[in-house]
Amino acid sequence: MNPTNPSFSDNGNRKVALVLSGGGSKGAYSVGVVNALCDLGIHPEVVCGTSSGALSAAMVVSGEEKKLLDIWQHLTTEKVYSRMWKMSFIASFFGNFTYPIFSSKPLLDLIRESVDFDKVKTSPKKLIVSAFDLVTGKVLRFYNDSPHLDLCLLASASIPVIFPPVRVGDHVMVDGGVTDNVPFKTAIENGATKIYAVINSRREDFANKKIRNNLALTITLLEASQYAILLDDAHHLNRINSLYPRGELHPVEMVLLQPSKSLELGTLEFSNSYKLKRAIEMGYEDTLKMLSRDANESAQRAQSPTLKA
């Protein structure tokens, strides 16, 4: 994959942030976006990630976008989770539906094998990962030098009911996407003046989805609620920009990147290499098209004559 305009760059005097959402295997789309931005010379100073976007965020911060691409191109279900056959059967038989269905140990192993935590710690790029604390009911943030960052990345991707919560000290944490799937506010609070936000789903994905079992229903409910949170965050960003003329806050430009068409990829469908690679390619191509279009529109505005009263 090669960009049509490799000299494109967008840092300048702006503070650029990259915000990566979750969606399980749909995170493949984000990987395509990340590599397109890298090839275009766009290097964010702040990288926020939640859910499946947490691992990608850590690897962007460490400068290993190509390694991230290779991981996703060779991903399999066995590298992400394993079924807790005996436990889940017993729990379901006795009606305890809160017991996790899958073990996330393979994902923890993948995180530890893939992320160079020394590079993350010394990187000039700021990493911000979100997880939801079941004890306090609050979203927790973790950074480049946070202790047990491997477990924090795992916690951010631990979908409730599907995967077990992750305990770190006094905190019992699950998927940060429960309440903070696309943390615009976090990026803004860290000084971002331009945000590239990656959303791995489309609204119609939920309307057209066929619910075949309780697991599919649980995942769909979580994803739909996360999409609603995204819309709230987008409204929050618009409010910030509306307050700017009054001098209360700085303006923030947002570039929203999401699939041009449905990925047709299930949240836990990690072994379908064809669909994963197609999602990666779509993320890459969508990014090139979006940024090329925006650049052309900006050039046209700059060339337009200024009307004077």
C-alpha positions in Angstrom: 0.0 0.0 0.0 1.5 3.3 -1.1 -0.1 6.8 -0.6 -0.8 8.9 -3.7 0.8 11.9 -2.0 3.6 10.8 0.3 4.7 14.4 1.0 1.4 15.2 2.7 2.0 16.4 6.3 -0.4 18.0 8.8 1.5 18.7 12.0 2.8 22.3 11.4 2.0 24.4 14.4 -1.0 22.3 15.4 -1.2 19.7 18.1 -2.4 16.6 16.4 -4.2 13.8 18.2 -5.2 10.4 17.0 -8.2 8.8 18.7 -8.8 5.1 18.1 -12.0 3.4 19.0 -12.8 -0.2 19.7 -15.0 -2.8 18.1 -13.0 -6.1 18.5 -12.0 -7.4 15.1 -13.3 -4.3 13.4 -10.2 -2.6 14.8 -8.6 -3.9 11.6 -10.0 -0.8 10.0 -8.1 1.4 12.4 -4.9 -0.4 11.5 -5.4 0.7 7.8 -6.0 4.3 8.9 -2.9 4.3 11.1 -0.7 3.1 8.4 -2.1 5.6 5.9 -1.5 8.5 8.2 2.1 7.2 8.9 2.8 6.9 5.1 1.4 10.4 4.6 3.8 11.8 7.2 1.1 12.6 9.8 2.5 11.9 13.2 0.2 12.6 16.2 1.6 14.0 19.4 -1.3 12.5 21.4 -2.7 9.0 20.8 -5.8 8.0 22.7 -7.1 4.4 22.5 -9.8 2.4 24.1 -11.0 -1.2 23.7 -9.2 -2.9 20.8 -7.8 0.6 19.9 -5.7 0.5 23.1 -3.1 -2.0 21.7 -3.0 -0.1 18.4 -2.5 3.2 20.3 0.5 1.8 22.3 2.2 0.6 19.1 1.6 3.9 17.3 3.2 5.7 20.3 6.2 3.3 20.1 6.6 4.0 16.4 5.7 0.4 15.3 2.9 1.0 12.9 4.3 -1.6 10.4 4.6 -4.2 13.1 1.0 -3.5 14.1 0.0 -4.1 10.4 1.9 -7.4 10.3 0.2 -8.6 13.6 -3.3 -7.9 12.2 -2.5 -9.5 8.9 -1.6 -12.7 10.6 -4.1 -12.6 13.5 -6.2 -15.6 14.5 -8.8 -16.3 17.1 -6.3 -18.4 19.1 -4.1 -15.3 19.5 -6.9 -13.3 21.1 -9.0 -15.5 23.2 -9.8 -19.1 24.2 -13.1 -20.5 25.2 -13.7 -21.3 28.9 -15.7 -24.4 28.0 -16.1 -26.1 31.4 -16.7 -23.0 33.4 -19.0 -21.2 31.0 -21.1 -24.4 30.7 -21.5 -24.8 34.4 -22.2 -21.1 34.9 -24.9 -21.1 32.1 -26.5 -24.3 33.5 -27.0 -22.7 36.9 -28.1 -19.4 35.5 -25.0 -17.3 36.3 -24.8 -15.4 33.0 -22.3 -12.9 34.4 -19.4 -15.4 34.2 -17.1 -14.6 31.3 -17.4 -16.8 28.2 -13.8 -16.5 27.0 -10.3 -16.3 28.5 -8.3 -13.3 27.6 -4.9 -14.8 28.5 -4.0 -15.2 24.8 -4.6 -11.5 24.3 -2.4 -10.7 27.3 0.4 -12.8 25.8 -0.1 -11.0 22.4 0.2 -7.6 24.2 3.3 -8.6 26.0 4.9 -10.0 22.8 4.0 -7.1 20.6 4.4 -3.9 22.6 7.9 -2.5 23.4 7.0 -0.9 26.7 10.5 0.7 27.0 9.8 2.6 23.7 6.4 3.6 24.9 7.8 5.0 28.1 10.4 7.1 26.4 8.3 8.1 23.4 7.7 11.9 22.9 4.1 10.9 21.9 1.6 10.9 24.7 -0.3 7.7 25.2 -3.7 7.8 26.8 -5.7 4.5 27.3 -9.1 4.3 29.0 -10.6 1.5 31.1 -13.8 1.4 33.2 -13.4 0.7 36.9 -16.3 -1.5 38.2 -15.4 -0.6 41.8 -15.7 3.2 41.5 -17.9 3.4 38.4 -15.4 5.8 36.8 -13.3 5.9 33.7 -9.6 5.5 34.5 -6.8 6.9 32.3 -3.4 5.3 31.8 -0.3 6.8 30.3 3.2 6.0 28.9 4.7 5.4 32.3 1.7 3.9 34.1 2.6 0.8 36.2 1.3 -2.5 34.8 0.5 -0.9 31.4 0.2 -4.4 29.9 -2.7 -5.2 32.2 -4.2 -1.8 31.6 -4.2 -2.4 27.8 -5.8 -5.8 28.5 -8.5 -4.2 30.7 -9.3 -1.6 28.1 -10.2 -4.4 25.7 -12.0 -6.7 28.1 -15.6 -6.6 26.9 -17.9 -7.2 29.9 -19.4 -10.7 30.2 -17.4 -11.8 27.2 -14.0 -11.5 28.9 -13.2 -11.5 32.6 -12.4 -8.1 34.4 -8.8 -7.3 35.0 -7.7 -6.5 38.6 -4.8 -4.1 39.1 -4.4 -3.1 42.7 -7.7 -1.9 44.1 -9.2 -1.5 40.6 -11.4 -4.1 38.8 -11.5 -2.9 35.2 -13.3 -3.7 32.0 -13.5 -2.4 28.4 -13.0 1.4 28.4 -15.5 1.6 25.5 -18.3 1.0 28.0 -18.5 4.7 28.6 -15.6 6.2 26.6 -15.4 4.5 23.2 -14.0 7.5 21.3 -12.4 9.8 23.9 -12.5 13.1 22.1 -12.6 15.0 25.4 -9.4 13.4 26.6 -7.6 14.5 23.5 -8.9 18.0 23.8 -8.0 18.2 27.5 -4.4 17.4 26.4 -4.2 20.4 24.1 -5.2 18.8 20.7 -6.2 21.4 18.1 -6.8 18.8 15.4 -8.2 15.3 16.0 -8.2 12.3 13.6 -10.9 10.1 15.1 -11.3 6.6 13.8 -14.7 4.9 14.2 -14.8 1.3 13.1 -18.6 1.0 12.5 -21.4 2.6 10.6 -24.9 3.4 12.0 -26.5 0.9 9.6 -24.4 -1.9 11.0 -26.6 -2.1 14.0 -29.9 -1.8 12.1 -29.0 -4.5 9.7 -27.4 -6.9 12.2 -29.0 -10.3 12.6 -29.2 -11.4 16.3 -28.8 -15.1 16.4 -28.1 -15.7 20.1 -27.6 -14.0 23.5 -23.9 -13.5 22.9 -24.7 -11.6 19.7 -27.4 -9.6 21.5 -24.9 -8.6 24.3 -22.3 -7.5 21.9 -24.8 -5.5 19.8 -26.2 -3.7 22.8 -22.7 -2.7 23.9 -21.7 -1.5 20.5 -24.9 0.4 20.0 -24.5 2.2 23.3 -20.9 3.0 22.5 -22.0 4.5 19.2 -24.5 6.7 21.1 -21.7 7.8 23.4 -19.7 8.8 20.2 -22.5 11.0 19.1 -22.6 12.7 22.5 -18.9 13.3 22.3 -19.3 14.8 18.8 -21.9 17.2 20.2 -19.5 18.1 23.0 -16.8 18.9 20.4 -19.3 21.1 18.4 -20.1 22.9 21.7 -16.5 23.6 22.3 -16.1 25.1 18.8 -19.2 27.3 19.3 -17.7 28.7 22.5 -14.5 29.6 20.9 -15.5 33.1 19.6 -16.3 34.0 23.2 -12.7 33.2 24.2 -13.6 30.4 26.6 -11.9 27.5 24.7 -9.6 26.8 21.7 -11.1 25.6 18.4 -10.7 21.9 17.5 -10.8 20.6 14.0 -11.9 17.0 13.8 -11.4 14.6 10.9 -13.8 11.7 11.4 -12.7 8.5 9.6 -15.1 5.6 9.4 -15.8 2.8 6.9 -17.1 3.9 3.5 -19.3 0.8 3.6 -20.1 -2.0 6.1 -17.1 -4.1 7.1 -19.3 -7.2 7.4 -17.1 -8.3 10.1 -18.2 -9.8 13.4 -16.8 -8.3 16.6 -15.0 -11.6 17.5 -14.3 -12.7 14.0 -10.5 -12.7 14.2 -9.8 -15.8 12.1 -11.3 -14.6 8.9 -8.1 -13.3 7.3 -9.8 -12.3 4.1 -12.2 -9.9 5.9 -9.5 -8.6 8.2 -7.2 -7.7 5.3 -10.2 -6.2 3.4 -11.0 -4.0 6.5 -7.3 -2.9 6.7 -7.3 -2.0 3.0 -10.5 -0.1 3.3 -9.2 1.9 6.3 -6.1 2.8 4.2 -7.9 3.7 1.1 -10.7 5.6 2.9 -8.0 7.7 4.7 -6.3 8.6 1.4 -9.5 9.6 -0.2 -10.8 11.6 2.7 -7.6 13.6 3.2 -7.1 14.1 -0.5 -10.6 15.5 -0.7 -10.1 17.8 2.3 -6.8 19.0 0.9 -8.4 19.9 -2.4 -11.3 21.7 -0.7 -8.9 23.7 1.4 -6.9 24.6 -1.7 -10.0 25.8 -3.5 -11.1 27.9 -0.6 -7.6 29.5 -0.4 -7.8 30.3 -4.1 -11.3 31.8 -4.0 -11.5 35.6 -4.2 -12.4 37.3 -0.9 -15.6 39.3 -1.1 -15.6 42.7 0.4 -18.6 44.8 1.4 
